[in-house]
Amino acid sequence: MTVARQPAAPEDNAGAYPRGRYLRTTWRLSWPIILENALTTTFGLVDTAMVGSLGAVAISSIALNSSVLYFMNGLLIAISVGSTVLVAQSIGAGKVDRAAAISRQSLILGIFYGLIGITVLMSISGSLPVWMGGREEVRPLATVYLRWVAAGLPLYYPGLVLSAILRGYGDTRTPLRISLAGNLLNVIGNFFLIFPTRSLTFQAMSVMMPGAGLGVAGAAISTAVTQALTGLLMLLVFCRRRFPLQFRLSQSYRLVRVDVRDILRIGVPAALDRSSHTVGLLFYVRIIAVLGTVSLAAHQLSSAAESITYMPAIGFGTAATTLVGQSIGGKRLSDVWTYSKINVLIGTAVMSVMALILFLFSRPLIGLFTNDIDIIELAGRTLRAYVWALPFFAVSIVSAGAMRGAGDTRVPFYYAMAGMWLIRLPLSLIAVHVLKFGLPAVWIAMGLDLTFRGLVMGRRLTKRVWITSPSTGKQPKKVG
């Protein structure tokens, strides 16, 4: 395991390191995250295809729950982002004990949040499909799906926090390995739990394959078990691996007010960003649900296909958070701008290529998930009407990651709120209820939102004011 840490350098020592060194350090951190996202997305697409074979009702039952699950995950960012940044800054400053203390307290916060998550989702599982405007035939399946997925959260959420801590420490490979194992297990679980016992033919040989035939419930059970096991594996890494952040019974796990305050000071604006976005998505999906089951299913499959393009941007954005955080902690402010610029340029270039691929192959990609011609045609038109916005979205994602490493999480939150609530939702309402347009028009409204974010975030990045004055006009707060 390699920690992405460079020796301290004077603040005015710009250009002291060869450009190749910056590129190598960026790539060493980012490629495992990109690959992890690629594998997660690939297995997610396989998961979607398996459920998609059950029909539009099954797909829609999952679509109704996707926004609230995304919302719950978004609130967890208050812990995971704050932990990532503080651990990265502590490692950059050489304060390993501080990084270890933040890790232990973040674990306890993650466990508390997992217990809150299962309680909340279980209590609303029967009502949520009604609130979201689901059709009568979709509601029972949606309720069953949410209840099963919620069961894995008490272990899953602490695992996500620990993954974020490792990335702040500079280890992006361990989360990759655990994610690979978890996603593979999820697909295997789907294979045996979703479908009934059936005969599979390989060339001239026929094999009887056992199956539970649980349908949507089988997919949910597989997801819950997989998420719980990945969280448990991540906890075992921290308990058994000999490294500076290792958990030991002799250590204190008591929450310290100052440390919790620092975690939340950085993480809460990022969580509000995600939660505001997700609350907006609840209304967004509610608008789409008015268009009918086919449109809702096409939206779900389009979202799954679109997620492929996020992989590079998320990877470089996360790498930027770690590298900027460690540079801030080590007082290497010239490196902050260099790493930010490199990550944004590369992330945007790669995501632009992915957008072009999505434009050219949208219909064949959707065809991997379903045989319904109406869904394939609608989803294909929707994606082709939207992909122009993805390069701007890349700028927004990676820029936010870089600013997050410096502790600047408030301004990206303001921009995200403006995009969602002043652009996407109003234009979607007008498109559906006034102009009587369909799903592609709603996605164009989303594209305008993402374009706005990319433009304003890119402008803020180049002004560099966030490096020296994240939110208060003062020097960024150092760790310790």
N, C-alpha and C positions, 0 to 999 in steps of 0.2 A: 504494500500500500504506500502510495506516495502523497505527501502533503505538498500542495501547490504553494510553496512559500519561497520567496526570494530574500536574499540578504538585504538588510536595511541600506538605503541609499539616501543621500541628501535630497531635499525637495526640489532643488534647482538642477539636479543632475539629469535633465531630460536627455533622452537618446543615449544614455550610458550603456544600455543593453542592446545588442543587435536585434534588428526587427525579427529575425528568425527565432530568437529566443521567446519573444512575446507570442509568436504564432504557435510554436511548439507547446508552450505552457497552456495556451488557450485550447489547443486541440486535445492535449492530454486530459484536460478536465471535461471538455464538451463531448468527445466522441462516445464515452460510456452513457452519458445522459441521452444523446441522440439515439443511440442504439437501444437503450432501455425504452424510450418512448416509441421507437419503431416496433420493437417486439410487443410492447403493450398494445399499441394500435393494431398491429397485425393480428394478434390473438383476439383483440376486441372485435375486429372485423370478422374473424372466424366465428366468434361468439354471436355476433349480430346475424351472420349468415345462417347459423344453426337455428336461432330463434325465428329468423325471417322465413325459413322453410315452413313454419307453422301458420303463416298467413298474416294479414294486415292487423287483425285483432291482437295477436300476440305482440307484434312490434309496437303497436300503439300502447299496450299496457305497460311496456317498459318506458316508452317516451313520456308518459304522464309522470313517471317517478324521477326521470333523469334530472330535472331542474332542481327538485328539492334535495336530492342526494348531492348535486353539485353545490347547492347552497350550504349544506352541512359541511362538506369538505372545505368550502371557502372560508367558513368561520375558523376552521382549524389553522388557517394561515396566520392568525394572530399569534399562535404559538410557534409554528414551524419557521415562518420567515424571521421573526424576532430571534429565534434560536440560531438559525443559519448565520445571520449577520453578526450577532454577538460572538459566536464561536469563531467565525472567520476573522473578525477584528482582534479577538484575543490571541489567536494563533499568530497573526501578523505581528502583534506586539510582543510575542514571546511569553504570554501569560497563560500557560497551559492549565494551571490550577483553576483559573477563572473559567476557562472553556469547559473543564470537567464539571464544575459546579453548575454552570448553566445547563449542561446536558442532563444532569440528574433532576434538576427542577423542571426542565421541560418534559421529561418522562412523566413525572407526577401530574403535570398539567394535562398531558395527552391522555392519561388514564381517566382523569376526571371528565374530560370532554367526551371520551368514548362512552362512559356511563350515561352522560347527559344525552348523547346522540341516540342510543338505543331506547331510552325512555321516551324521548320526544317522538321519534318515528313510529314506535309501536302505538303510541296514543293517537296519532293522526292517520294511521294507515287506512282506516275505514272511511274517513271523510275526505282525504286528499283527492281521490279520483273524481269525486263529485265537485269539489272546489275547482279542479282543473278542467271541468267541462267534458269529462270522458263520457262516451256513449255507454248505454246500459250493459252491452255485451262486453265492454272492456273493463269495467270497474272491478269485478271480482278478481280477475287475474292481476290487476294492478295492485290490489290490496295484499294478495298473497306474496307477490314479488317483493314489495316493500318490507313486509314483516320478516321475511327470511334474510334479506340483505342486511337489515338493521341488526340482526343477531351477531354478525361478525365484527361490529364496530368497536366493542370494548378492547379488542386486541389490534384491530386494523389501524385505528387512529394513533395509538402510541407508536406503532411501527412506522407510520408516515413521518411522525416527528423525529424519530431516530434516524430515518433516511435523510431528512433535511439537515440534521446535525452532522452526519458524515460528510455531506457535500460541503458544508461550511468548513469542515476540517480539511477538506481536500481529497477525500476518498469518494470517488464517483463509481468505482468498479463494484464495490460490495452491493450497493443498491441494485446495480444492473444484474448481478448474479441471482439475487433473491427475487427480483422481478421476473427474470426468465423462468425460474423454477415455479413461481406462483402462476404465471400465465399459462405455462404448459400444463400444470395441474388443473387449471380452470377449464381448459379445452377438453382434457380427458374426462373431467367430471361431467361436462355438458354432454359428451358423447354417450355416456352411460346413463345419465339421469334424464335428459330431455326426451330421448327417443325410446320407443318400446322395443322389446326383443324382436329382431328381424334377421333376415338372411342376407348376408353380404357376399357378392360374387367377385372373385378376383380371377380373371381369365376363365379357366375351366373349373376352378375350385370354388365351392360354395361353403361359407362358414356361418354358423348360427351365432349371432352377436347378442348377448344379453343386454337388456335395458329396462329401466324403471318406468319409462313412458310418462314422466311427470310434466312434460311440457315446460311452460313458463316457470312453474315452481321448481323444476329441476335445474333450470338455469340460475335461479336465485339461490338455491341451496349450494350449488357449485361455487358461486361467487362468494357467498358468506364463508364457507369452509376455507376457500383459497385465501381470502383476505385475512382471516384469523390466523392461519398458519404462517403467512408472510410476516405478520406482526410479531408472532412468536419467534420466528427465525431471526428477525432483526434484534429482538431483545437478547437472544442467545449470543449474538455477535458481541454485543456490549458487555455481556457477563463473562464470556469465555476468552475473548481475544485480549492479548496483552498489548495494550497501547494506552496512551495518556488519558483517554476518555473512558477507560474500562470501569464498569460498575462493580463495587465491592460492598458486602454487607456492613463492613466497618465504617463506611462513609455515611455522611448525613444526607438524608433525603427530605429534610424539612424545608418547606417553602420559605424563602427569604424575601421580605417585602421589596427591598431595593432591587433585587435581581428580577423578580416577577414584574416590577414596574418597568425596568429597562426592556425586558422581552416584549411587553405589551405596548410600550411607547413606540417601538419600531413596527411591531406586528399588527396592531389594531388598525392603523390606516390601510395597510395592505389587505386585511380581512374585510374592512368596510368596502374597499374597492371591489373585491370578489363578491361579497354579499349583496352589494348594491347591484352589481351586474347580474347576479343570480336571481334576485327578486325581480329585476327587469325581465329575466328569462322566463320567470313564472307567468308574467303577463304576456310575454311574447308567445309562449307556447299556447296560452289561453286564446290569444287572437287566432293562431293557426288552427286550433281545435275547432273553431267555428267553421272552417273550410271543409271539415269532414275527415273521415278515417283515412282515406287515401292520401290526402294532403299531410295529415299528421304522420303517417307512416313514411311518406316521401321525405318529410322534414327530418325524421329520425335517421333514415338511411343516408341522406345528404350530409347530415352532421357527422355521421360515422366516416364517410368518405373524405370529407373536408379535414377531419382530424389528422389525416396523413400529412398534410402540409405544415402542421404545427411543430412537428418533431425537431427540425433544425433550429427554429426560432427559440423554442423552449430550452433546448440544449445549450445554445449560446447565451441565452438570457441567464440561465442558472450558473453557467461558468462565469459570466460577468459579475454576478452577485458575489461569488467566492473571491474572485481575483480583485475586484474593487474593494471588498471588505478587508482582505488581507493587506492590500496596499494602503488603505486608510489606517489600519492598525499599526503598520510599520512606518507611517508618516512618509510614504513614497507617493506624493500627490501627482507627480508627473506620470507615474505608471497608471494612475486611475484613468486619465484621459486616453492613454494609449490602448489599454485593454478595452475600454468602452467602445472606442472607434472601431477596433478590429472586430469585436464581436458583432456590432451592429452591421457593419459592411458585409461580413461573411454570411451572417444569419439571413439578411435580407436577400442577398444574391441567391442563396440556396433555396429559400422559400419561393422566390420568383420562378425558379425552374420547376419546383413542385406545383406551383399554380398553373403553369403551362401544361404540365402533364395531366393535371386534373381537368383542364379545359378540353384537352384532346380525347381523353378516355373516360369521361364522366359516365356515359351510358353503360359501357362494358363493366365498369367498376360497380355500379349499382346492380347490374345483372348478376354479380356474384352473390348478392344477398337475397334476391327474390326473383321469382319467375313472373310476377304480376306485371304485365305490360304497361298498365296505367301508371303504376308506381315508378317503373323504370323511366318512362317518358317524362313524367313530371319532375322527378329528381334530377334527371339529366338537364332539362331546361333550366331548372333552378340553379344548379352549380355553374353552368355556363354563363348565366346572367350575373354571377357574383364574384368570380375568381379574380377579377381586376383589382379588388380591394386587398388581396392577401399580401402583396409587398408592403403596403402601408401598415398592415397589421403586424408584420415582422418587425418593422421599425419600432412600433409601440411596445411589443413584447420584450425585445432585447434592451431597449432603452430603459424600460421599467426595471429590468433585472439589474442593470448597471447602477441606476439611482438607488435601488434598494440596498446594494452593498454599502453605499455611503450613508444609509439611514434615512434617505429621502423617500418616504412612502406617502406623504400627504398629497403632494401635487398630482402624481399619477392618479390618485383616488378622485380628485376633483375633475380631472379630465374624463375619467371613465364614467363618472356620474353624468356629466354633461352629454357625452356621446349617447349613453343609453336612454336617458330620460328626456333629453331635448331634441334628439334626432331619431333614434331607432324606433322607439315606441310611438311617438306622434305620427311619424310617416307610415308606420305599419297600420295603425288605426285608420288613417286616411285611405290607404291603399285598399284595405279590406271592406270597411264599412261605408266609405263615401264613393270611391271609384270602382268598387266591386272587382278589384283585381285579385289574382290568385297568389300562390306560394312564391313564384319568382319575384314578384314585386315586393313581397315582405323581406326576402333575402337581399334585394337591392337596398332596402332601407338599412339593413344590417351592414352592408358594404359601405354606405355613406358614413355610418357611425365609426367603423374601423378606420376609414380614410381620415376622418377628422382626428382621431386619436394619434394616428401615425404622424400627421403633419405637426400637431402641437407638441408631441413628445420629441420628435426629431429636432424641432426648433429649440426646445429647452435643453436637449442634450448638447447641441453645438454651442449654446451660450455658456455652458460650463458653470453656471451659477450654483448648481446643485452640488458641485464638488466642495466649495468653500462655505456655502450657506444653504444647506438642504431645506430648511423651512424657517429659519429665524434670522438669517443674515449674519450668523456667527460661524466660527470655525466648527466643523462637524465634531460632535461629541466623541471623544476617544474612550476606549474601554478601560475600566478599572478606575 
